[in-house]
Amino acid sequence: VQLQASGGGLVQAGDSLRLSCAASGGTFSYYVMGWFRQAPGKEREFVAAVSRSGGITYYADFVKGRFTISRDNTKNTVYLQMISLEVEDTAVYCCAASKLTGRVFRVYEYDVWGQGTLVTVSS
């Protein structure tokens, strides 16, 4: 499967943004899907993940209820809705696919990565 993320941009603190990640070339519903981010000078970190059916989601603690991950298996797309964005959310956001099940949140647990989309939050 190949992944293509989009939706990043420059926003102000407090704004909202929705990222999308379109999958192609594979069976999308076989994969747990996740979002990660990497800020300048920092390591890649887990943001959120959603189960194959979309029924189970889990988030990094820093999300604090501001982000929502969802997927549409009919459109082979996973989304990350972000509200109340903070300057600290500035990063390149990447989507990834994992063949594992359960709580999949480590970088090495993901098999396929899309290119990132840059989110810049200004104060």
CNS distance restraints for C-alpha pairs under 8 A (distance, minus, plus):
assign (resid   1 and name CA) (resid  23 and name CA) 6.40 0.50 0.50
assign (resid   1 and name CA) (resid  24 and name CA) 5.54 0.50 0.50
assign (resid   1 and name CA) (resid  25 and name CA) 4.70 0.50 0.50
assign (resid   1 and name CA) (resid  26 and name CA) 4.32 0.50 0.50
assign (resid   1 and name CA) (resid  27 and name CA) 7.22 0.50 0.50
assign (resid   1 and name CA) (resid  28 and name CA) 7.41 0.50 0.50
assign (resid   1 and name CA) (resid 112 and name CA) 7.23 0.50 0.50
assign (resid   2 and name CA) (resid  23 and name CA) 5.53 0.50 0.50
assign (resid   2 and name CA) (resid  24 and name CA) 5.25 0.50 0.50
assign (resid   2 and name CA) (resid  25 and name CA) 6.12 0.50 0.50
assign (resid   2 and name CA) (resid  26 and name CA) 7.50 0.50 0.50
assign (resid   2 and name CA) (resid 112 and name CA) 7.25 0.50 0.50
assign (resid   2 and name CA) (resid 113 and name CA) 7.68 0.50 0.50
assign (resid   2 and name CA) (resid 114 and name CA) 6.85 0.50 0.50
assign (resid   3 and name CA) (resid  21 and name CA) 6.32 0.50 0.50
assign (resid   3 and name CA) (resid  22 and name CA) 5.67 0.50 0.50
assign (resid   3 and name CA) (resid  23 and name CA) 4.60 0.50 0.50
assign (resid   3 and name CA) (resid  24 and name CA) 6.60 0.50 0.50
assign (resid   3 and name CA) (resid  95 and name CA) 7.21 0.50 0.50
assign (resid   3 and name CA) (resid  96 and name CA) 7.39 0.50 0.50
assign (resid   3 and name CA) (resid 112 and name CA) 7.65 0.50 0.50
assign (resid   3 and name CA) (resid 113 and name CA) 6.54 0.50 0.50
assign (resid   3 and name CA) (resid 114 and name CA) 4.46 0.50 0.50
assign (resid   3 and name CA) (resid 115 and name CA) 7.39 0.50 0.50
assign (resid   4 and name CA) (resid  21 and name CA) 5.29 0.50 0.50
assign (resid   4 and name CA) (resid  22 and name CA) 5.19 0.50 0.50
assign (resid   4 and name CA) (resid  23 and name CA) 6.48 0.50 0.50
assign (resid   4 and name CA) (resid  95 and name CA) 7.93 0.50 0.50
assign (resid   4 and name CA) (resid 114 and name CA) 5.38 0.50 0.50
assign (resid   4 and name CA) (resid 115 and name CA) 6.36 0.50 0.50
assign (resid   5 and name CA) (resid  19 and name CA) 7.12 0.50 0.50
assign (resid   5 and name CA) (resid  20 and name CA) 5.57 0.50 0.50
assign (resid   5 and name CA) (resid  21 and name CA) 4.10 0.50 0.50
assign (resid   5 and name CA) (resid  22 and name CA) 6.40 0.50 0.50
assign (resid   5 and name CA) (resid  94 and name CA) 6.78 0.50 0.50
assign (resid   5 and name CA) (resid  95 and name CA) 6.55 0.50 0.50
assign (resid   5 and name CA) (resid 114 and name CA) 6.34 0.50 0.50
assign (resid   5 and name CA) (resid 115 and name CA) 6.41 0.50 0.50
assign (resid   5 and name CA) (resid 116 and name CA) 6.26 0.50 0.50
assign (resid   5 and name CA) (resid 117 and name CA) 6.08 0.50 0.50
assign (resid   6 and name CA) (resid  19 and name CA) 5.81 0.50 0.50
assign (resid   6 and name CA) (resid  20 and name CA) 5.31 0.50 0.50
assign (resid   6 and name CA) (resid  21 and name CA) 6.27 0.50 0.50
assign (resid   6 and name CA) (resid 116 and name CA) 7.90 0.50 0.50
assign (resid   6 and name CA) (resid 117 and name CA) 5.72 0.50 0.50
assign (resid   7 and name CA) (resid  17 and name CA) 7.40 0.50 0.50
assign (resid   7 and name CA) (resid  18 and name CA) 6.11 0.50 0.50
assign (resid   7 and name CA) (resid  19 and name CA) 4.50 0.50 0.50
assign (resid   7 and name CA) (resid  20 and name CA) 6.04 0.50 0.50
assign (resid   7 and name CA) (resid 117 and name CA) 6.92 0.50 0.50
assign (resid   8 and name CA) (resid  17 and name CA) 7.42 0.50 0.50
assign (resid   8 and name CA) (resid  18 and name CA) 7.70 0.50 0.50
assign (resid   8 and name CA) (resid  19 and name CA) 6.30 0.50 0.50
assign (resid   8 and name CA) (resid  93 and name CA) 7.99 0.50 0.50
assign (resid   8 and name CA) (resid 117 and name CA) 5.18 0.50 0.50
assign (resid   8 and name CA) (resid 118 and name CA) 5.08 0.50 0.50
assign (resid   8 and name CA) (resid 119 and name CA) 4.79 0.50 0.50
assign (resid   8 and name CA) (resid 120 and name CA) 7.82 0.50 0.50
assign (resid   9 and name CA) (resid 117 and name CA) 7.95 0.50 0.50
assign (resid   9 and name CA) (resid 118 and name CA) 6.16 0.50 0.50
assign (resid   9 and name CA) (resid 119 and name CA) 5.03 0.50 0.50
assign (resid   9 and name CA) (resid 120 and name CA) 6.10 0.50 0.50
assign (resid  10 and name CA) (resid 119 and name CA) 6.16 0.50 0.50
assign (resid  10 and name CA) (resid 120 and name CA) 4.71 0.50 0.50
assign (resid  10 and name CA) (resid 121 and name CA) 5.94 0.50 0.50
assign (resid  10 and name CA) (resid 122 and name CA) 7.34 0.50 0.50
assign (resid  11 and name CA) (resid  15 and name CA) 6.28 0.50 0.50
assign (resid  11 and name CA) (resid  16 and name CA) 7.78 0.50 0.50
assign (resid  11 and name CA) (resid  17 and name CA) 7.98 0.50 0.50
assign (resid  11 and name CA) (resid 119 and name CA) 7.79 0.50 0.50
assign (resid  11 and name CA) (resid 120 and name CA) 6.27 0.50 0.50
assign (resid  11 and name CA) (resid 121 and name CA) 5.02 0.50 0.50
assign (resid  11 and name CA) (resid 122 and name CA) 6.24 0.50 0.50
assign (resid  12 and name CA) (resid  85 and name CA) 7.58 0.50 0.50
assign (resid  12 and name CA) (resid 121 and name CA) 5.21 0.50 0.50
assign (resid  12 and name CA) (resid 122 and name CA) 4.72 0.50 0.50
assign (resid  12 and name CA) (resid 123 and name CA) 5.91 0.50 0.50
assign (resid  13 and name CA) (resid  84 and name CA) 6.86 0.50 0.50
assign (resid  13 and name CA) (resid  85 and name CA) 5.27 0.50 0.50
assign (resid  13 and name CA) (resid  86 and name CA) 4.99 0.50 0.50
assign (resid  13 and name CA) (resid  87 and name CA) 6.09 0.50 0.50
assign (resid  13 and name CA) (resid 121 and name CA) 5.72 0.50 0.50
assign (resid  13 and name CA) (resid 122 and name CA) 5.76 0.50 0.50
assign (resid  13 and name CA) (resid 123 and name CA) 5.31 0.50 0.50
assign (resid  14 and name CA) (resid  83 and name CA) 6.96 0.50 0.50
assign (resid  14 and name CA) (resid  84 and name CA) 4.12 0.50 0.50
assign (resid  14 and name CA) (resid  85 and name CA) 4.88 0.50 0.50
assign (resid  14 and name CA) (resid  86 and name CA) 6.40 0.50 0.50
assign (resid  15 and name CA) (resid  83 and name CA) 6.13 0.50 0.50
assign (resid  15 and name CA) (resid  84 and name CA) 5.52 0.50 0.50
assign (resid  15 and name CA) (resid  85 and name CA) 5.58 0.50 0.50
assign (resid  16 and name CA) (resid  81 and name CA) 7.54 0.50 0.50
assign (resid  16 and name CA) (resid  82 and name CA) 5.40 0.50 0.50
assign (resid  16 and name CA) (resid  83 and name CA) 4.18 0.50 0.50
assign (resid  16 and name CA) (resid  84 and name CA) 6.09 0.50 0.50
assign (resid  16 and name CA) (resid  85 and name CA) 6.23 0.50 0.50
assign (resid  17 and name CA) (resid  81 and name CA) 6.12 0.50 0.50
assign (resid  17 and name CA) (resid  82 and name CA) 5.21 0.50 0.50
assign (resid  17 and name CA) (resid  83 and name CA) 6.54 0.50 0.50
assign (resid  18 and name CA) (resid  79 and name CA) 6.82 0.50 0.50
assign (resid  18 and name CA) (resid  80 and name CA) 5.57 0.50 0.50
assign (resid  18 and name CA) (resid  81 and name CA) 4.35 0.50 0.50
assign (resid  18 and name CA) (resid  82 and name CA) 5.91 0.50 0.50
assign (resid  19 and name CA) (resid  79 and name CA) 5.52 0.50 0.50
assign (resid  19 and name CA) (resid  80 and name CA) 4.99 0.50 0.50
assign (resid  19 and name CA) (resid  81 and name CA) 6.37 0.50 0.50
assign (resid  19 and name CA) (resid  82 and name CA) 8.00 0.50 0.50
assign (resid  20 and name CA) (resid  77 and name CA) 6.69 0.50 0.50
assign (resid  20 and name CA) (resid  78 and name CA) 5.84 0.50 0.50
assign (resid  20 and name CA) (resid  79 and name CA) 4.53 0.50 0.50
assign (resid  20 and name CA) (resid  80 and name CA) 6.51 0.50 0.50
assign (resid  21 and name CA) (resid  77 and name CA) 5.41 0.50 0.50
assign (resid  21 and name CA) (resid  78 and name CA) 5.20 0.50 0.50
assign (resid  21 and name CA) (resid  79 and name CA) 6.28 0.50 0.50
assign (resid  21 and name CA) (resid  95 and name CA) 6.36 0.50 0.50
assign (resid  21 and name CA) (resid 114 and name CA) 7.97 0.50 0.50
assign (resid  22 and name CA) (resid  75 and name CA) 7.85 0.50 0.50
assign (resid  22 and name CA) (resid  76 and name CA) 5.90 0.50 0.50
assign (resid  22 and name CA) (resid  77 and name CA) 4.45 0.50 0.50
assign (resid  22 and name CA) (resid  78 and name CA) 6.69 0.50 0.50
assign (resid  23 and name CA) (resid  28 and name CA) 6.55 0.50 0.50
assign (resid  23 and name CA) (resid  76 and name CA) 5.36 0.50 0.50
assign (resid  23 and name CA) (resid  77 and name CA) 6.04 0.50 0.50
assign (resid  24 and name CA) (resid  28 and name CA) 7.59 0.50 0.50
assign (resid  24 and name CA) (resid  76 and name CA) 7.23 0.50 0.50
assign (resid  27 and name CA) (resid  31 and name CA) 7.72 0.50 0.50
assign (resid  28 and name CA) (resid  73 and name CA) 6.69 0.50 0.50
assign (resid  28 and name CA) (resid  76 and name CA) 5.70 0.50 0.50
assign (resid  29 and name CA) (resid  52 and name CA) 5.36 0.50 0.50
assign (resid  29 and name CA) (resid  53 and name CA) 6.86 0.50 0.50
assign (resid  29 and name CA) (resid  73 and name CA) 6.00 0.50 0.50
assign (resid  29 and name CA) (resid  76 and name CA) 7.71 0.50 0.50
assign (resid  30 and name CA) (resid  52 and name CA) 6.15 0.50 0.50
assign (resid  30 and name CA) (resid  99 and name CA) 6.77 0.50 0.50
assign (resid  31 and name CA) (resid  51 and name CA) 7.61 0.50 0.50
assign (resid  31 and name CA) (resid  52 and name CA) 5.60 0.50 0.50
assign (resid  31 and name CA) (resid  97 and name CA) 5.61 0.50 0.50
assign (resid  31 and name CA) (resid  98 and name CA) 5.24 0.50 0.50
assign (resid  31 and name CA) (resid  99 and name CA) 5.10 0.50 0.50
assign (resid  31 and name CA) (resid 100 and name CA) 7.40 0.50 0.50
assign (resid  32 and name CA) (resid  49 and name CA) 7.05 0.50 0.50
assign (resid  32 and name CA) (resid  50 and name CA) 5.94 0.50 0.50
assign (resid  32 and name CA) (resid  51 and name CA) 4.88 0.50 0.50
assign (resid  32 and name CA) (resid  52 and name CA) 4.98 0.50 0.50
assign (resid  32 and name CA) (resid  97 and name CA) 5.75 0.50 0.50
assign (resid  32 and name CA) (resid  98 and name CA) 5.06 0.50 0.50
assign (resid  32 and name CA) (resid  99 and name CA) 6.42 0.50 0.50
assign (resid  32 and name CA) (resid 100 and name CA) 6.90 0.50 0.50
assign (resid  32 and name CA) (resid 101 and name CA) 6.69 0.50 0.50
assign (resid  32 and name CA) (resid 104 and name CA) 7.58 0.50 0.50
assign (resid  33 and name CA) (resid  49 and name CA) 5.55 0.50 0.50
assign (resid  33 and name CA) (resid  50 and name CA) 5.47 0.50 0.50
assign (resid  33 and name CA) (resid  51 and name CA) 6.74 0.50 0.50
assign (resid  33 and name CA) (resid  52 and name CA) 7.33 0.50 0.50
assign (resid  33 and name CA) (resid  78 and name CA) 7.15 0.50 0.50
assign (resid  33 and name CA) (resid  95 and name CA) 7.17 0.50 0.50
assign (resid  33 and name CA) (resid  96 and name CA) 5.79 0.50 0.50
assign (resid  33 and name CA) (resid  97 and name CA) 4.68 0.50 0.50
assign (resid  33 and name CA) (resid  98 and name CA) 6.30 0.50 0.50
assign (resid  34 and name CA) (resid  46 and name CA) 7.76 0.50 0.50
assign (resid  34 and name CA) (resid  47 and name CA) 7.44 0.50 0.50
assign (resid  34 and name CA) (resid  48 and name CA) 5.59 0.50 0.50
assign (resid  34 and name CA) (resid  49 and name CA) 4.00 0.50 0.50
assign (resid  34 and name CA) (resid  50 and name CA) 6.36 0.50 0.50
assign (resid  34 and name CA) (resid  95 and name CA) 5.63 0.50 0.50
assign (resid  34 and name CA) (resid  96 and name CA) 5.19 0.50 0.50
assign (resid  34 and name CA) (resid  97 and name CA) 6.33 0.50 0.50
assign (resid  34 and name CA) (resid  98 and name CA) 7.87 0.50 0.50
assign (resid  34 and name CA) (resid 105 and name CA) 7.54 0.50 0.50
assign (resid  35 and name CA) (resid  46 and name CA) 6.49 0.50 0.50
assign (resid  35 and name CA) (resid  47 and name CA) 5.40 0.50 0.50
assign (resid  35 and name CA) (resid  48 and name CA) 5.30 0.50 0.50
assign (resid  35 and name CA) (resid  49 and name CA) 6.26 0.50 0.50
assign (resid  35 and name CA) (resid  80 and name CA) 7.59 0.50 0.50
assign (resid  35 and name CA) (resid  93 and name CA) 6.80 0.50 0.50
assign (resid  35 and name CA) (resid  94 and name CA) 5.66 0.50 0.50
assign (resid  35 and name CA) (resid  95 and name CA) 4.49 0.50 0.50
assign (resid  35 and name CA) (resid  96 and name CA) 6.24 0.50 0.50
assign (resid  36 and name CA) (resid  44 and name CA) 6.55 0.50 0.50
assign (resid  36 and name CA) (resid  45 and name CA) 5.43 0.50 0.50
assign (resid  36 and name CA) (resid  46 and name CA) 4.48 0.50 0.50
assign (resid  36 and name CA) (resid  47 and name CA) 4.97 0.50 0.50
assign (resid  36 and name CA) (resid  48 and name CA) 7.07 0.50 0.50
assign (resid  36 and name CA) (resid  93 and name CA) 5.70 0.50 0.50
assign (resid  36 and name CA) (resid  94 and name CA) 5.25 0.50 0.50
assign (resid  36 and name CA) (resid  95 and name CA) 6.28 0.50 0.50
assign (resid  36 and name CA) (resid  96 and name CA) 7.62 0.50 0.50
assign (resid  37 and name CA) (resid  44 and name CA) 5.50 0.50 0.50
assign (resid  37 and name CA) (resid  45 and name CA) 5.44 0.50 0.50
assign (resid  37 and name CA) (resid  46 and name CA) 6.60 0.50 0.50
assign (resid  37 and name CA) (resid  47 and name CA) 6.69 0.50 0.50
assign (resid  37 and name CA) (resid  91 and name CA) 5.87 0.50 0.50
assign (resid  37 and name CA) (resid  92 and name CA) 5.42 0.50 0.50
assign (resid  37 and name CA) (resid  93 and name CA) 4.26 0.50 0.50
assign (resid  37 and name CA) (resid  94 and name CA) 5.95 0.50 0.50
assign (resid  38 and name CA) (resid  42 and name CA) 6.21 0.50 0.50
assign (resid  38 and name CA) (resid  43 and name CA) 5.89 0.50 0.50
assign (resid  38 and name CA) (resid  44 and name CA) 4.34 0.50 0.50
assign (resid  38 and name CA) (resid  45 and name CA) 6.25 0.50 0.50
assign (resid  38 and name CA) (resid  91 and name CA) 5.20 0.50 0.50
assign (resid  38 and name CA) (resid  92 and name CA) 5.28 0.50 0.50
assign (resid  38 and name CA) (resid  93 and name CA) 6.58 0.50 0.50
assign (resid  39 and name CA) (resid  43 and name CA) 7.24 0.50 0.50
assign (resid  39 and name CA) (resid  44 and name CA) 7.41 0.50 0.50
assign (resid  39 and name CA) (resid  90 and name CA) 6.36 0.50 0.50
assign (resid  39 and name CA) (resid  91 and name CA) 4.14 0.50 0.50
assign (resid  39 and name CA) (resid  92 and name CA) 6.32 0.50 0.50
assign (resid  40 and name CA) (resid  91 and name CA) 6.87 0.50 0.50
assign (resid  44 and name CA) (resid 107 and name CA) 7.75 0.50 0.50
assign (resid  45 and name CA) (resid 107 and name CA) 7.68 0.50 0.50
assign (resid  46 and name CA) (resid  59 and name CA) 7.90 0.50 0.50
assign (resid  46 and name CA) (resid  60 and name CA) 6.35 0.50 0.50
assign (resid  46 and name CA) (resid 105 and name CA) 5.95 0.50 0.50
assign (resid  46 and name CA) (resid 106 and name CA) 6.91 0.50 0.50
assign (resid  46 and name CA) (resid 107 and name CA) 7.40 0.50 0.50
assign (resid  47 and name CA) (resid  59 and name CA) 5.80 0.50 0.50
assign (resid  47 and name CA) (resid  60 and name CA) 5.15 0.50 0.50
assign (resid  47 and name CA) (resid  63 and name CA) 7.18 0.50 0.50
assign (resid  48 and name CA) (resid  57 and name CA) 7.25 0.50 0.50
assign (resid  48 and name CA) (resid  58 and name CA) 5.67 0.50 0.50
assign (resid  48 and name CA) (resid  59 and name CA) 4.28 0.50 0.50
assign (resid  48 and name CA) (resid  60 and name CA) 6.14 0.50 0.50
assign (resid  48 and name CA) (resid  68 and name CA) 7.95 0.50 0.50
assign (resid  48 and name CA) (resid  69 and name CA) 6.47 0.50 0.50
assign (resid  48 and name CA) (resid 105 and name CA) 7.65 0.50 0.50
assign (resid  49 and name CA) (resid  57 and name CA) 5.66 0.50 0.50
assign (resid  49 and name CA) (resid  58 and name CA) 5.59 0.50 0.50
assign (resid  49 and name CA) (resid  59 and name CA) 6.60 0.50 0.50
assign (resid  49 and name CA) (resid  69 and name CA) 6.73 0.50 0.50
assign (resid  49 and name CA) (resid 104 and name CA) 7.21 0.50 0.50
assign (resid  49 and name CA) (resid 105 and name CA) 7.09 0.50 0.50
assign (resid  50 and name CA) (resid  54 and name CA) 5.59 0.50 0.50
assign (resid  50 and name CA) (resid  55 and name CA) 7.38 0.50 0.50
assign (resid  50 and name CA) (resid  56 and name CA) 5.73 0.50 0.50
assign (resid  50 and name CA) (resid  57 and name CA) 4.42 0.50 0.50
assign (resid  50 and name CA) (resid  58 and name CA) 6.72 0.50 0.50
assign (resid  50 and name CA) (resid  69 and name CA) 6.57 0.50 0.50
assign (resid  50 and name CA) (resid  70 and name CA) 6.60 0.50 0.50
assign (resid  50 and name CA) (resid  71 and name CA) 7.45 0.50 0.50
assign (resid  51 and name CA) (resid  55 and name CA) 6.29 0.50 0.50
assign (resid  51 and name CA) (resid  56 and name CA) 5.23 0.50 0.50
assign (resid  51 and name CA) (resid  57 and name CA) 6.37 0.50 0.50
assign (resid  51 and name CA) (resid 101 and name CA) 7.48 0.50 0.50
assign (resid  51 and name CA) (resid 102 and name CA) 7.62 0.50 0.50
assign (resid  53 and name CA) (resid  73 and name CA) 7.76 0.50 0.50
assign (resid  54 and name CA) (resid  70 and name CA) 6.35 0.50 0.50
assign (resid  54 and name CA) (resid  71 and name CA) 5.90 0.50 0.50
assign (resid  54 and name CA) (resid  72 and name CA) 7.82 0.50 0.50
assign (resid  57 and name CA) (resid  69 and name CA) 6.97 0.50 0.50
assign (resid  57 and name CA) (resid  70 and name CA) 7.89 0.50 0.50
assign (resid  58 and name CA) (resid 103 and name CA) 7.68 0.50 0.50
assign (resid  59 and name CA) (resid  63 and name CA) 6.54 0.50 0.50
assign (resid  60 and name CA) (resid  64 and name CA) 7.98 0.50 0.50
assign (resid  63 and name CA) (resid  67 and name CA) 5.92 0.50 0.50
assign (resid  66 and name CA) (resid  82 and name CA) 5.93 0.50 0.50
assign (resid  66 and name CA) (resid  83 and name CA) 5.29 0.50 0.50
assign (resid  66 and name CA) (resid  84 and name CA) 6.31 0.50 0.50
assign (resid  66 and name CA) (resid  85 and name CA) 7.74 0.50 0.50
assign (resid  67 and name CA) (resid  80 and name CA) 6.63 0.50 0.50
assign (resid  67 and name CA) (resid  81 and name CA) 5.46 0.50 0.50
assign (resid  67 and name CA) (resid  82 and name CA) 4.42 0.50 0.50
assign (resid  67 and name CA) (resid  83 and name CA) 6.27 0.50 0.50
assign (resid  68 and name CA) (resid  79 and name CA) 7.94 0.50 0.50
assign (resid  68 and name CA) (resid  80 and name CA) 5.63 0.50 0.50
assign (resid  68 and name CA) (resid  81 and name CA) 5.03 0.50 0.50
assign (resid  68 and name CA) (resid  82 and name CA) 6.56 0.50 0.50
assign (resid  69 and name CA) (resid  78 and name CA) 7.27 0.50 0.50
assign (resid  69 and name CA) (resid  79 and name CA) 5.58 0.50 0.50
assign (resid  69 and name CA) (resid  80 and name CA) 4.56 0.50 0.50
assign (resid  69 and name CA) (resid  81 and name CA) 6.35 0.50 0.50
assign (resid  70 and name CA) (resid  78 and name CA) 5.75 0.50 0.50
assign (resid  70 and name CA) (resid  79 and name CA) 5.24 0.50 0.50
assign (resid  70 and name CA) (resid  80 and name CA) 6.62 0.50 0.50
assign (resid  71 and name CA) (resid  76 and name CA) 7.64 0.50 0.50
assign (resid  71 and name CA) (resid  77 and name CA) 5.72 0.50 0.50
assign (resid  71 and name CA) (resid  78 and name CA) 4.10 0.50 0.50
assign (resid  71 and name CA) (resid  79 and name CA) 5.90 0.50 0.50
assign (resid  72 and name CA) (resid  76 and name CA) 6.00 0.50 0.50
assign (resid  72 and name CA) (resid  77 and name CA) 5.44 0.50 0.50
assign (resid  72 and name CA) (resid  78 and name CA) 6.32 0.50 0.50
assign (resid  73 and name CA) (resid  77 and name CA) 6.48 0.50 0.50
assign (resid  85 and name CA) (resid  89 and name CA) 6.44 0.50 0.50
assign (resid  85 and name CA) (resid 121 and name CA) 6.89 0.50 0.50
assign (resid  86 and name CA) (resid  90 and name CA) 7.59 0.50 0.50
assign (resid  86 and name CA) (resid 121 and name CA) 6.32 0.50 0.50
assign (resid  86 and name CA) (resid 122 and name CA) 7.97 0.50 0.50
assign (resid  86 and name CA) (resid 123 and name CA) 7.90 0.50 0.50
assign (resid  87 and name CA) (resid 120 and name CA) 7.56 0.50 0.50
assign (resid  87 and name CA) (resid 121 and name CA) 4.83 0.50 0.50
assign (resid  87 and name CA) (resid 122 and name CA) 5.77 0.50 0.50
assign (resid  87 and name CA) (resid 123 and name CA) 6.23 0.50 0.50
assign (resid  88 and name CA) (resid 121 and name CA) 7.61 0.50 0.50
assign (resid  89 and name CA) (resid 119 and name CA) 7.55 0.50 0.50
assign (resid  89 and name CA) (resid 120 and name CA) 7.53 0.50 0.50
assign (resid  89 and name CA) (resid 121 and name CA) 6.71 0.50 0.50
assign (resid  90 and name CA) (resid 118 and name CA) 7.76 0.50 0.50
assign (resid  90 and name CA) (resid 119 and name CA) 5.39 0.50 0.50
assign (resid  90 and name CA) (resid 120 and name CA) 4.61 0.50 0.50
assign (resid  90 and name CA) (resid 121 and name CA) 5.39 0.50 0.50
assign (resid  91 and name CA) (resid 118 and name CA) 6.01 0.50 0.50
assign (resid  91 and name CA) (resid 119 and name CA) 5.51 0.50 0.50
assign (resid  91 and name CA) (resid 120 and name CA) 6.60 0.50 0.50
assign (resid  92 and name CA) (resid 116 and name CA) 5.49 0.50 0.50
assign (resid  92 and name CA) (resid 117 and name CA) 5.39 0.50 0.50
assign (resid  92 and name CA) (resid 118 and name CA) 4.29 0.50 0.50
assign (resid  92 and name CA) (resid 119 and name CA) 6.01 0.50 0.50
assign (resid  93 and name CA) (resid 116 and name CA) 5.12 0.50 0.50
assign (resid  93 and name CA) (resid 117 and name CA) 5.26 0.50 0.50
assign (resid  93 and name CA) (resid 118 and name CA) 6.15 0.50 0.50
assign (resid  93 and name CA) (resid 119 and name CA) 7.02 0.50 0.50
assign (resid  94 and name CA) (resid 113 and name CA) 7.07 0.50 0.50
assign (resid  94 and name CA) (resid 114 and name CA) 5.99 0.50 0.50
assign (resid  94 and name CA) (resid 115 and name CA) 6.10 0.50 0.50
assign (resid  94 and name CA) (resid 116 and name CA) 4.34 0.50 0.50
assign (resid  94 and name CA) (resid 117 and name CA) 6.48 0.50 0.50
assign (resid  95 and name CA) (resid 113 and name CA) 6.10 0.50 0.50
assign (resid  95 and name CA) (resid 114 and name CA) 5.54 0.50 0.50
assign (resid  95 and name CA) (resid 115 and name CA) 7.65 0.50 0.50
assign (resid  95 and name CA) (resid 116 and name CA) 7.32 0.50 0.50
assign (resid  96 and name CA) (resid 110 and name CA) 6.21 0.50 0.50
assign (resid  96 and name CA) (resid 111 and name CA) 7.31 0.50 0.50
assign (resid  96 and name CA) (resid 112 and name CA) 5.49 0.50 0.50
assign (resid  96 and name CA) (resid 113 and name CA) 4.41 0.50 0.50
assign (resid  96 and name CA) (resid 114 and name CA) 6.11 0.50 0.50
assign (resid  97 and name CA) (resid 110 and name CA) 5.54 0.50 0.50
assign (resid  97 and name CA) (resid 111 and name CA) 5.93 0.50 0.50
assign (resid  97 and name CA) (resid 112 and name CA) 5.13 0.50 0.50
assign (resid  97 and name CA) (resid 113 and name CA) 6.58 0.50 0.50
assign (resid  98 and name CA) (resid 104 and name CA) 7.55 0.50 0.50
assign (resid  98 and name CA) (resid 109 and name CA) 6.35 0.50 0.50
assign (resid  98 and name CA) (resid 110 and name CA) 4.32 0.50 0.50
assign (resid  98 and name CA) (resid 111 and name CA) 5.28 0.50 0.50
assign (resid  98 and name CA) (resid 112 and name CA) 6.88 0.50 0.50
assign (resid  99 and name CA) (resid 110 and name CA) 7.31 0.50 0.50
assign (resid  99 and name CA) (resid 111 and name CA) 7.02 0.50 0.50
assign (resid 100 and name CA) (resid 104 and name CA) 6.97 0.50 0.50
assign (resid 100 and name CA) (resid 109 and name CA) 7.18 0.50 0.50
assign (resid 100 and name CA) (resid 110 and name CA) 7.96 0.50 0.50
assign (resid 104 and name CA) (resid 109 and name CA) 6.45 0.50 0.50
assign (resid 104 and name CA) (resid 110 and name CA) 7.86 0.50 0.50
assign (resid 105 and name CA) (resid 109 and name CA) 7.06 0.50 0.50
assign (resid 106 and name CA) (resid 110 and name CA) 7.33 0.50 0.50
